[in-house]
Amino acid sequence: MALRYKTRKWLSLLILVVGLPLYIVAAVTIVGLFERPSILVELLIYVGLGVLWAFPLKAVFKGIGQPDPDGPGH
């Protein structure tokens, strides 16, 4: 099922404004539950988690920066 451009635009905004900060808080909380690893390991964990959230949402963000393909003039 393909999402319309406007739906993807609003969904991506919602994800970035609400979902991403919640994901960051959850990641920091989960890492904080364990004994603090070395700074390099901790950095790799955060980089990995920072990339991991984007893969399932790739379809939502794809083409959002482009003009509306169904908009006026097309």
C-alpha positions in Angstrom: 0.0 0.0 0.0 1.5 3.3 -1.1 1.0 6.3 1.1 0.0 9.6 -0.6 2.6 12.4 -0.5 0.7 14.5 2.0 0.2 11.5 4.3 3.9 10.7 4.2 4.8 14.3 4.8 2.7 14.6 7.9 3.7 11.1 9.1 7.4 12.0 8.7 6.9 15.2 10.6 5.2 13.3 13.5 8.0 10.8 13.6 10.7 13.4 13.7 9.0 15.7 16.3 7.5 13.1 18.6 8.9 9.6 17.8 12.6 10.4 17.5 12.9 12.2 20.9 11.0 9.3 22.5 13.4 6.8 20.8 16.4 8.8 22.0 15.1 8.8 25.6 14.4 5.1 25.4 17.9 4.3 24.0 19.6 6.4 26.7 17.5 4.7 29.4 18.2 1.2 28.1 22.0 1.9 27.8 21.9 3.4 31.3 20.4 0.2 32.8 23.7 -1.6 32.3 27.1 -0.8 33.7 28.6 2.0 31.6 30.9 0.6 28.9 34.0 2.3 27.5 33.4 5.5 25.6 34.1 3.9 22.3 31.7 1.0 22.9 29.0 3.5 24.1 29.6 5.6 20.9 29.2 2.5 18.7 26.0 1.6 20.5 24.5 5.1 20.0 25.6 5.2 16.3 24.1 1.8 15.7 20.8 2.8 17.4 20.9 6.1 15.5 21.0 4.3 12.2 18.7 1.4 13.2 15.6 3.6 13.6 15.8 4.9 10.0 15.7 1.6 8.1 12.1 0.6 8.8 11.0 4.2 8.1 12.8 4.7 4.8 9.6 4.4 2.8 8.0 7.2 4.8 10.9 9.7 4.3 11.7 8.9 0.7 10.9 11.9 -1.6 9.6 14.2 1.2 12.1 17.0 0.2 10.8 17.0 -3.4 7.8 18.9 -4.7 4.4 17.1 -4.5 4.2 14.9 -7.5 0.4 15.1 -7.5 0.4 18.8 -6.9 -0.6 21.6 -9.3 1.5 21.8 -12.4 2.1 18.1 -12.7 
